[in-house]
């Protein structure tokens, strides 16, 4: 089975983009929760 390198690179690139998006969404959600928790604890 011969893999087309161009196709493989596109697949890897798309996977990388999806992982980055996931990390960004998780990171922003976690930081948002932390800010909310700090705000609640201050009251």
C-alpha positions as a Markdown table, in Angstrom:
| # | Residue | x | y | z |
|---|---|---|---|---|
| 1 | Unk | 0.0 | 0.0 | 0.0 |
| 2 | Unk | 1.6 | 3.2 | -1.2 |
| 3 | Unk | 0.7 | 6.3 | 0.7 |
| 4 | Unk | 0.5 | 9.6 | -1.2 |
| 5 | Unk | 2.8 | 11.9 | 0.8 |
| 6 | Unk | 0.9 | 15.0 | -0.1 |
| 7 | Unk | -2.4 | 13.5 | 1.1 |
| 8 | Unk | -0.7 | 12.3 | 4.3 |
| 9 | Unk | 0.7 | 15.7 | 5.0 |
| 10 | Unk | -2.7 | 17.3 | 4.6 |
| 11 | Unk | -4.2 | 14.7 | 6.9 |
| 12 | Unk | -1.6 | 15.3 | 9.6 |
| 13 | Unk | -2.0 | 19.1 | 9.2 |
| 14 | Unk | -5.8 | 18.9 | 9.6 |
| 15 | Unk | -5.4 | 16.7 | 12.7 |
| 16 | Unk | -2.9 | 19.2 | 14.1 |
| 17 | Unk | -5.3 | 22.1 | 13.5 |
| 18 | Unk | -8.1 | 20.1 | 15.2 |
| 19 | Unk | -5.9 | 19.4 | 18.2 |
| 20 | Unk | -4.9 | 23.1 | 18.4 |
| 21 | Unk | -8.5 | 24.2 | 18.3 |
| 22 | Unk | -9.5 | 21.6 | 21.0 |
| 23 | Unk | -6.6 | 22.8 | 23.2 |
| 24 | Unk | -7.6 | 26.5 | 22.7 |
| 25 | Unk | -11.2 | 25.8 | 23.5 |
| 26 | Unk | -10.4 | 23.8 | 26.6 |
| 27 | Unk | -7.8 | 26.4 | 27.7 |
| 28 | Unk | -10.2 | 29.3 | 27.3 |
| 29 | Unk | -13.0 | 27.4 | 29.0 |
| 30 | Unk | -10.8 | 26.5 | 32.0 |
| 31 | Unk | -9.4 | 30.1 | 32.3 |
| 32 | Unk | -13.0 | 31.4 | 32.2 |
| 33 | Unk | -14.0 | 29.0 | 35.0 |
| 34 | Unk | -11.0 | 30.1 | 37.0 |
| 35 | Unk | -12.0 | 33.7 | 36.6 |
| 36 | Unk | -15.6 | 32.9 | 37.6 |
| 37 | Unk | -14.4 | 31.0 | 40.7 |
| 38 | Unk | -12.2 | 33.8 | 41.8 |
| 39 | Unk | -15.0 | 36.3 | 41.3 |
| 40 | Unk | -17.3 | 34.1 | 43.4 |
| 41 | Unk | -14.8 | 33.6 | 46.2 |
| 42 | Unk | -14.2 | 37.4 | 46.4 |
| 43 | Unk | -17.8 | 38.0 | 47.2 |
